[in-house]
Amino acid sequence: MRKIFFFFSFLFIGCFFASAQSVFGKWKTFDVFNKTKEEAIVEIYELNNSLHVKIIEIIPKEHREDICVKCDDENKNKPILGLVILKGATLKNGIWQGAKILNAKNGFRYGCHISLKDDNLLKIRGFIGYPFFGKTVYWKKAEEDLITSEK
């Protein structure tokens, strides 16, 4: 009986920590060149066994009505707020990969690797061709009370 109790205790604790360490949820993004400038809140979610990223809030008030004028695909002239900027990444060796991420400022799509640095920090590696030729940015876990405070 005691062994069963310990087994289920460890199973419960393991499940708790596994679910706590997830890329899914709401994340605050920052400018690529000014890492202290907050840009948006994105939601990372799973759809059809793949990862998707959607812009759900734009932080600077002056950019909340911006449209994707530089996009050259189905997103051309659509509002940036609500855009799905990444579709179809799959998990391989702890890294979400195999999809391209849209930079709505310049309309370009970049190869992308997403991995969890810790519970509150997400590593995003954007690149052209090979990950070696790219730039890393970090997104911070969004706090629920901050997301709706300035609407």
PyMOL commands that place a pseudoatom at each C-alpha (Angstrom):
pseudoatom trace, name=CA, resn=MET, resi=1, chain=A, elem=C, hetatm=0, pos=[0.000, 0.000, 0.000]
pseudoatom trace, name=CA, resn=ARG, resi=2, chain=A, elem=C, hetatm=0, pos=[2.803, 2.352, 0.894]
pseudoatom trace, name=CA, resn=LYS, resi=3, chain=A, elem=C, hetatm=0, pos=[4.563, 1.662, -2.430]
pseudoatom trace, name=CA, resn=ILE, resi=4, chain=A, elem=C, hetatm=0, pos=[1.378, 2.456, -4.340]
pseudoatom trace, name=CA, resn=PHE, resi=5, chain=A, elem=C, hetatm=0, pos=[0.999, 5.738, -2.448]
pseudoatom trace, name=CA, resn=PHE, resi=6, chain=A, elem=C, hetatm=0, pos=[4.585, 6.775, -3.276]
pseudoatom trace, name=CA, resn=PHE, resi=7, chain=A, elem=C, hetatm=0, pos=[4.175, 5.715, -6.890]
pseudoatom trace, name=CA, resn=PHE, resi=8, chain=A, elem=C, hetatm=0, pos=[1.065, 7.885, -7.363]
pseudoatom trace, name=CA, resn=SER, resi=9, chain=A, elem=C, hetatm=0, pos=[2.651, 10.742, -5.419]
pseudoatom trace, name=CA, resn=PHE, resi=10, chain=A, elem=C, hetatm=0, pos=[5.651, 10.771, -7.744]
pseudoatom trace, name=CA, resn=LEU, resi=11, chain=A, elem=C, hetatm=0, pos=[3.395, 10.387, -10.769]
pseudoatom trace, name=CA, resn=PHE, resi=12, chain=A, elem=C, hetatm=0, pos=[1.296, 13.372, -9.665]
pseudoatom trace, name=CA, resn=ILE, resi=13, chain=A, elem=C, hetatm=0, pos=[4.353, 15.516, -8.923]
pseudoatom trace, name=CA, resn=GLY, resi=14, chain=A, elem=C, hetatm=0, pos=[5.920, 14.543, -12.261]
pseudoatom trace, name=CA, resn=CYS, resi=15, chain=A, elem=C, hetatm=0, pos=[2.747, 15.445, -14.159]
pseudoatom trace, name=CA, resn=PHE, resi=16, chain=A, elem=C, hetatm=0, pos=[2.526, 18.762, -12.324]
pseudoatom trace, name=CA, resn=PHE, resi=17, chain=A, elem=C, hetatm=0, pos=[6.070, 19.772, -13.240]
pseudoatom trace, name=CA, resn=ALA, resi=18, chain=A, elem=C, hetatm=0, pos=[5.710, 18.530, -16.808]
pseudoatom trace, name=CA, resn=SER, resi=19, chain=A, elem=C, hetatm=0, pos=[2.609, 20.635, -17.341]
pseudoatom trace, name=CA, resn=ALA, resi=20, chain=A, elem=C, hetatm=0, pos=[4.167, 23.665, -15.660]
pseudoatom trace, name=CA, resn=GLN, resi=21, chain=A, elem=C, hetatm=0, pos=[7.042, 23.614, -18.132]
pseudoatom trace, name=CA, resn=SER, resi=22, chain=A, elem=C, hetatm=0, pos=[5.221, 24.280, -21.360]
pseudoatom trace, name=CA, resn=VAL, resi=23, chain=A, elem=C, hetatm=0, pos=[5.665, 26.668, -24.266]
pseudoatom trace, name=CA, resn=PHE, resi=24, chain=A, elem=C, hetatm=0, pos=[1.878, 26.963, -24.530]
pseudoatom trace, name=CA, resn=GLY, resi=25, chain=A, elem=C, hetatm=0, pos=[0.206, 30.043, -23.135]
pseudoatom trace, name=CA, resn=LYS, resi=26, chain=A, elem=C, hetatm=0, pos=[0.619, 33.798, -23.362]
pseudoatom trace, name=CA, resn=TRP, resi=27, chain=A, elem=C, hetatm=0, pos=[4.041, 35.384, -23.877]
pseudoatom trace, name=CA, resn=LYS, resi=28, chain=A, elem=C, hetatm=0, pos=[5.297, 38.971, -24.021]
pseudoatom trace, name=CA, resn=THR, resi=29, chain=A, elem=C, hetatm=0, pos=[7.479, 39.756, -27.033]
pseudoatom trace, name=CA, resn=PHE, resi=30, chain=A, elem=C, hetatm=0, pos=[10.220, 42.355, -27.314]
pseudoatom trace, name=CA, resn=ASP, resi=31, chain=A, elem=C, hetatm=0, pos=[11.777, 44.357, -30.127]
pseudoatom trace, name=CA, resn=VAL, resi=32, chain=A, elem=C, hetatm=0, pos=[14.572, 42.474, -31.887]
pseudoatom trace, name=CA, resn=PHE, resi=33, chain=A, elem=C, hetatm=0, pos=[16.997, 45.400, -31.617]
pseudoatom trace, name=CA, resn=ASN, resi=34, chain=A, elem=C, hetatm=0, pos=[15.831, 46.961, -28.336]
pseudoatom trace, name=CA, resn=LYS, resi=35, chain=A, elem=C, hetatm=0, pos=[15.334, 44.036, -25.973]
pseudoatom trace, name=CA, resn=THR, resi=36, chain=A, elem=C, hetatm=0, pos=[13.670, 46.179, -23.301]
pseudoatom trace, name=CA, resn=LYS, resi=37, chain=A, elem=C, hetatm=0, pos=[10.947, 47.527, -25.634]
pseudoatom trace, name=CA, resn=GLU, resi=38, chain=A, elem=C, hetatm=0, pos=[7.761, 45.494, -25.185]
pseudoatom trace, name=CA, resn=GLU, resi=39, chain=A, elem=C, hetatm=0, pos=[5.919, 44.850, -28.430]
pseudoatom trace, name=CA, resn=ALA, resi=40, chain=A, elem=C, hetatm=0, pos=[3.068, 42.384, -28.132]
pseudoatom trace, name=CA, resn=ILE, resi=41, chain=A, elem=C, hetatm=0, pos=[1.394, 39.578, -26.279]
pseudoatom trace, name=CA, resn=VAL, resi=42, chain=A, elem=C, hetatm=0, pos=[1.177, 36.381, -28.283]
pseudoatom trace, name=CA, resn=GLU, resi=43, chain=A, elem=C, hetatm=0, pos=[-0.672, 33.195, -27.563]
pseudoatom trace, name=CA, resn=ILE, resi=44, chain=A, elem=C, hetatm=0, pos=[1.042, 29.910, -28.314]
pseudoatom trace, name=CA, resn=TYR, resi=45, chain=A, elem=C, hetatm=0, pos=[-1.384, 27.060, -28.794]
pseudoatom trace, name=CA, resn=GLU, resi=46, chain=A, elem=C, hetatm=0, pos=[-1.531, 23.572, -30.238]
pseudoatom trace, name=CA, resn=LEU, resi=47, chain=A, elem=C, hetatm=0, pos=[-3.719, 22.749, -33.223]
pseudoatom trace, name=CA, resn=ASN, resi=48, chain=A, elem=C, hetatm=0, pos=[-3.649, 19.428, -35.099]
pseudoatom trace, name=CA, resn=ASN, resi=49, chain=A, elem=C, hetatm=0, pos=[-0.551, 18.294, -33.156]
pseudoatom trace, name=CA, resn=SER, resi=50, chain=A, elem=C, hetatm=0, pos=[1.464, 21.360, -34.162]
pseudoatom trace, name=CA, resn=LEU, resi=51, chain=A, elem=C, hetatm=0, pos=[2.377, 24.679, -32.585]
pseudoatom trace, name=CA, resn=HIS, resi=52, chain=A, elem=C, hetatm=0, pos=[0.800, 27.981, -33.670]
pseudoatom trace, name=CA, resn=VAL, resi=53, chain=A, elem=C, hetatm=0, pos=[1.476, 31.564, -32.542]
pseudoatom trace, name=CA, resn=LYS, resi=54, chain=A, elem=C, hetatm=0, pos=[-1.112, 34.354, -32.699]
pseudoatom trace, name=CA, resn=ILE, resi=55, chain=A, elem=C, hetatm=0, pos=[-0.780, 38.052, -31.813]
pseudoatom trace, name=CA, resn=ILE, resi=56, chain=A, elem=C, hetatm=0, pos=[-3.503, 38.780, -29.252]
pseudoatom trace, name=CA, resn=GLU, resi=57, chain=A, elem=C, hetatm=0, pos=[-2.410, 42.218, -28.037]
pseudoatom trace, name=CA, resn=ILE, resi=58, chain=A, elem=C, hetatm=0, pos=[-0.185, 45.021, -29.291]
pseudoatom trace, name=CA, resn=ILE, resi=59, chain=A, elem=C, hetatm=0, pos=[1.410, 46.884, -26.398]
pseudoatom trace, name=CA, resn=PRO, resi=60, chain=A, elem=C, hetatm=0, pos=[2.317, 50.321, -27.864]
pseudoatom trace, name=CA, resn=LYS, resi=61, chain=A, elem=C, hetatm=0, pos=[-1.012, 52.141, -28.212]
pseudoatom trace, name=CA, resn=GLU, resi=62, chain=A, elem=C, hetatm=0, pos=[0.127, 53.918, -31.377]
pseudoatom trace, name=CA, resn=HIS, resi=63, chain=A, elem=C, hetatm=0, pos=[0.543, 50.573, -33.192]
pseudoatom trace, name=CA, resn=ARG, resi=64, chain=A, elem=C, hetatm=0, pos=[-2.693, 48.828, -32.182]
pseudoatom trace, name=CA, resn=GLU, resi=65, chain=A, elem=C, hetatm=0, pos=[-4.390, 49.637, -35.501]
pseudoatom trace, name=CA, resn=ASP, resi=66, chain=A, elem=C, hetatm=0, pos=[-1.365, 48.800, -37.720]
pseudoatom trace, name=CA, resn=ILE, resi=67, chain=A, elem=C, hetatm=0, pos=[-1.863, 46.584, -40.729]
pseudoatom trace, name=CA, resn=CYS, resi=68, chain=A, elem=C, hetatm=0, pos=[0.626, 44.265, -42.380]
pseudoatom trace, name=CA, resn=VAL, resi=69, chain=A, elem=C, hetatm=0, pos=[1.389, 46.403, -45.429]
pseudoatom trace, name=CA, resn=LYS, resi=70, chain=A, elem=C, hetatm=0, pos=[4.696, 44.644, -46.158]
pseudoatom trace, name=CA, resn=CYS, resi=71, chain=A, elem=C, hetatm=0, pos=[3.257, 41.131, -46.092]
pseudoatom trace, name=CA, resn=ASP, resi=72, chain=A, elem=C, hetatm=0, pos=[3.047, 39.551, -49.538]
pseudoatom trace, name=CA, resn=ASP, resi=73, chain=A, elem=C, hetatm=0, pos=[0.780, 36.605, -48.751]
pseudoatom trace, name=CA, resn=GLU, resi=74, chain=A, elem=C, hetatm=0, pos=[-2.757, 36.162, -47.418]
pseudoatom trace, name=CA, resn=ASN, resi=75, chain=A, elem=C, hetatm=0, pos=[-1.855, 38.567, -44.573]
pseudoatom trace, name=CA, resn=LYS, resi=76, chain=A, elem=C, hetatm=0, pos=[-1.296, 41.563, -46.872]
pseudoatom trace, name=CA, resn=ASN, resi=77, chain=A, elem=C, hetatm=0, pos=[-3.206, 44.592, -45.576]
pseudoatom trace, name=CA, resn=LYS, resi=78, chain=A, elem=C, hetatm=0, pos=[-4.709, 42.632, -42.674]
pseudoatom trace, name=CA, resn=PRO, resi=79, chain=A, elem=C, hetatm=0, pos=[-4.575, 43.967, -39.100]
pseudoatom trace, name=CA, resn=ILE, resi=80, chain=A, elem=C, hetatm=0, pos=[-1.469, 42.810, -37.265]
pseudoatom trace, name=CA, resn=LEU, resi=81, chain=A, elem=C, hetatm=0, pos=[-3.602, 42.283, -34.167]
pseudoatom trace, name=CA, resn=GLY, resi=82, chain=A, elem=C, hetatm=0, pos=[-5.005, 38.783, -34.560]
pseudoatom trace, name=CA, resn=LEU, resi=83, chain=A, elem=C, hetatm=0, pos=[-2.450, 37.544, -37.101]
pseudoatom trace, name=CA, resn=VAL, resi=84, chain=A, elem=C, hetatm=0, pos=[-1.261, 33.970, -36.774]
pseudoatom trace, name=CA, resn=ILE, resi=85, chain=A, elem=C, hetatm=0, pos=[2.470, 34.535, -37.244]
pseudoatom trace, name=CA, resn=LEU, resi=86, chain=A, elem=C, hetatm=0, pos=[3.550, 30.899, -37.015]
pseudoatom trace, name=CA, resn=LYS, resi=87, chain=A, elem=C, hetatm=0, pos=[1.742, 27.727, -38.068]
pseudoatom trace, name=CA, resn=GLY, resi=88, chain=A, elem=C, hetatm=0, pos=[2.714, 24.094, -37.993]
pseudoatom trace, name=CA, resn=ALA, resi=89, chain=A, elem=C, hetatm=0, pos=[5.880, 23.756, -35.890]
pseudoatom trace, name=CA, resn=THR, resi=90, chain=A, elem=C, hetatm=0, pos=[6.484, 20.271, -34.513]
pseudoatom trace, name=CA, resn=LEU, resi=91, chain=A, elem=C, hetatm=0, pos=[8.437, 19.123, -31.481]
pseudoatom trace, name=CA, resn=LYS, resi=92, chain=A, elem=C, hetatm=0, pos=[11.766, 17.412, -32.144]
pseudoatom trace, name=CA, resn=ASN, resi=93, chain=A, elem=C, hetatm=0, pos=[14.354, 16.803, -29.413]
pseudoatom trace, name=CA, resn=GLY, resi=94, chain=A, elem=C, hetatm=0, pos=[12.813, 19.448, -27.136]
pseudoatom trace, name=CA, resn=ILE, resi=95, chain=A, elem=C, hetatm=0, pos=[12.711, 22.152, -29.845]
pseudoatom trace, name=CA, resn=TRP, resi=96, chain=A, elem=C, hetatm=0, pos=[9.638, 23.284, -31.787]
pseudoatom trace, name=CA, resn=GLN, resi=97, chain=A, elem=C, hetatm=0, pos=[10.738, 23.588, -35.413]
pseudoatom trace, name=CA, resn=GLY, resi=98, chain=A, elem=C, hetatm=0, pos=[9.800, 23.059, -39.045]
pseudoatom trace, name=CA, resn=ALA, resi=99, chain=A, elem=C, hetatm=0, pos=[7.775, 26.239, -39.518]
pseudoatom trace, name=CA, resn=LYS, resi=100, chain=A, elem=C, hetatm=0, pos=[8.447, 29.846, -40.433]
pseudoatom trace, name=CA, resn=ILE, resi=101, chain=A, elem=C, hetatm=0, pos=[7.640, 32.838, -38.255]
pseudoatom trace, name=CA, resn=LEU, resi=102, chain=A, elem=C, hetatm=0, pos=[6.326, 36.084, -39.717]
pseudoatom trace, name=CA, resn=ASN, resi=103, chain=A, elem=C, hetatm=0, pos=[7.871, 39.418, -38.828]
pseudoatom trace, name=CA, resn=ALA, resi=104, chain=A, elem=C, hetatm=0, pos=[4.864, 41.675, -39.417]
pseudoatom trace, name=CA, resn=LYS, resi=105, chain=A, elem=C, hetatm=0, pos=[7.080, 44.782, -39.472]
pseudoatom trace, name=CA, resn=ASN, resi=106, chain=A, elem=C, hetatm=0, pos=[8.950, 43.769, -42.614]
pseudoatom trace, name=CA, resn=GLY, resi=107, chain=A, elem=C, hetatm=0, pos=[6.701, 41.038, -44.033]
pseudoatom trace, name=CA, resn=PHE, resi=108, chain=A, elem=C, hetatm=0, pos=[9.489, 38.433, -44.072]
pseudoatom trace, name=CA, resn=ARG, resi=109, chain=A, elem=C, hetatm=0, pos=[9.163, 34.872, -42.848]
pseudoatom trace, name=CA, resn=TYR, resi=110, chain=A, elem=C, hetatm=0, pos=[12.103, 33.297, -41.055]
pseudoatom trace, name=CA, resn=GLY, resi=111, chain=A, elem=C, hetatm=0, pos=[12.958, 29.758, -40.068]
pseudoatom trace, name=CA, resn=CYS, resi=112, chain=A, elem=C, hetatm=0, pos=[12.263, 29.384, -36.391]
pseudoatom trace, name=CA, resn=HIS, resi=113, chain=A, elem=C, hetatm=0, pos=[13.234, 27.215, -33.441]
pseudoatom trace, name=CA, resn=ILE, resi=114, chain=A, elem=C, hetatm=0, pos=[11.344, 27.640, -30.178]
pseudoatom trace, name=CA, resn=SER, resi=115, chain=A, elem=C, hetatm=0, pos=[12.476, 26.167, -26.883]
pseudoatom trace, name=CA, resn=LEU, resi=116, chain=A, elem=C, hetatm=0, pos=[11.721, 26.706, -23.223]
pseudoatom trace, name=CA, resn=LYS, resi=117, chain=A, elem=C, hetatm=0, pos=[14.633, 28.244, -21.328]
pseudoatom trace, name=CA, resn=ASP, resi=118, chain=A, elem=C, hetatm=0, pos=[12.768, 28.074, -18.009]
pseudoatom trace, name=CA, resn=ASP, resi=119, chain=A, elem=C, hetatm=0, pos=[9.137, 28.343, -16.850]
pseudoatom trace, name=CA, resn=ASN, resi=120, chain=A, elem=C, hetatm=0, pos=[9.038, 32.074, -17.599]
pseudoatom trace, name=CA, resn=LEU, resi=121, chain=A, elem=C, hetatm=0, pos=[11.439, 32.451, -20.529]
pseudoatom trace, name=CA, resn=LEU, resi=122, chain=A, elem=C, hetatm=0, pos=[11.083, 31.253, -24.098]
pseudoatom trace, name=CA, resn=LYS, resi=123, chain=A, elem=C, hetatm=0, pos=[13.992, 31.196, -26.545]
pseudoatom trace, name=CA, resn=ILE, resi=124, chain=A, elem=C, hetatm=0, pos=[13.103, 32.089, -30.141]
pseudoatom trace, name=CA, resn=ARG, resi=125, chain=A, elem=C, hetatm=0, pos=[15.786, 31.571, -32.781]
pseudoatom trace, name=CA, resn=GLY, resi=126, chain=A, elem=C, hetatm=0, pos=[14.872, 33.177, -36.100]
pseudoatom trace, name=CA, resn=PHE, resi=127, chain=A, elem=C, hetatm=0, pos=[17.060, 32.490, -39.115]
pseudoatom trace, name=CA, resn=ILE, resi=128, chain=A, elem=C, hetatm=0, pos=[17.464, 32.425, -42.864]
pseudoatom trace, name=CA, resn=GLY, resi=129, chain=A, elem=C, hetatm=0, pos=[18.498, 29.029, -44.169]
pseudoatom trace, name=CA, resn=TYR, resi=130, chain=A, elem=C, hetatm=0, pos=[20.388, 27.624, -41.193]
pseudoatom trace, name=CA, resn=PRO, resi=131, chain=A, elem=C, hetatm=0, pos=[19.991, 28.425, -37.476]
pseudoatom trace, name=CA, resn=PHE, resi=132, chain=A, elem=C, hetatm=0, pos=[23.649, 29.497, -37.439]
pseudoatom trace, name=CA, resn=PHE, resi=133, chain=A, elem=C, hetatm=0, pos=[22.654, 32.497, -39.587]
pseudoatom trace, name=CA, resn=GLY, resi=134, chain=A, elem=C, hetatm=0, pos=[20.110, 34.066, -37.297]
pseudoatom trace, name=CA, resn=LYS, resi=135, chain=A, elem=C, hetatm=0, pos=[19.202, 35.982, -34.209]
pseudoatom trace, name=CA, resn=THR, resi=136, chain=A, elem=C, hetatm=0, pos=[17.918, 34.859, -30.832]
pseudoatom trace, name=CA, resn=VAL, resi=137, chain=A, elem=C, hetatm=0, pos=[15.275, 36.735, -28.894]
pseudoatom trace, name=CA, resn=TYR, resi=138, chain=A, elem=C, hetatm=0, pos=[13.587, 35.848, -25.632]
pseudoatom trace, name=CA, resn=TRP, resi=139, chain=A, elem=C, hetatm=0, pos=[9.918, 36.112, -24.768]
pseudoatom trace, name=CA, resn=LYS, resi=140, chain=A, elem=C, hetatm=0, pos=[8.729, 36.369, -21.172]
pseudoatom trace, name=CA, resn=LYS, resi=141, chain=A, elem=C, hetatm=0, pos=[5.670, 34.650, -19.746]
pseudoatom trace, name=CA, resn=ALA, resi=142, chain=A, elem=C, hetatm=0, pos=[2.814, 37.164, -19.769]
pseudoatom trace, name=CA, resn=GLU, resi=143, chain=A, elem=C, hetatm=0, pos=[1.059, 37.923, -16.521]
pseudoatom trace, name=CA, resn=GLU, resi=144, chain=A, elem=C, hetatm=0, pos=[-2.728, 37.694, -16.909]
pseudoatom trace, name=CA, resn=ASP, resi=145, chain=A, elem=C, hetatm=0, pos=[-3.428, 40.909, -15.034]
pseudoatom trace, name=CA, resn=LEU, resi=146, chain=A, elem=C, hetatm=0, pos=[-1.109, 42.901, -17.307]
pseudoatom trace, name=CA, resn=ILE, resi=147, chain=A, elem=C, hetatm=0, pos=[-2.693, 41.656, -20.524]
pseudoatom trace, name=CA, resn=THR, resi=148, chain=A, elem=C, hetatm=0, pos=[-6.023, 43.426, -20.062]
pseudoatom trace, name=CA, resn=SER, resi=149, chain=A, elem=C, hetatm=0, pos=[-4.899, 46.411, -17.969]
pseudoatom trace, name=CA, resn=GLU, resi=150, chain=A, elem=C, hetatm=0, pos=[-4.301, 48.955, -20.761]
pseudoatom trace, name=CA, resn=LYS, resi=151, chain=A, elem=C, hetatm=0, pos=[-7.039, 48.160, -23.280]
for i in range(1, 151): cmd.bond("trace and resi %d" % i, "trace and resi %d" % (i + 1))
show_as sticks, trace
zoom trace
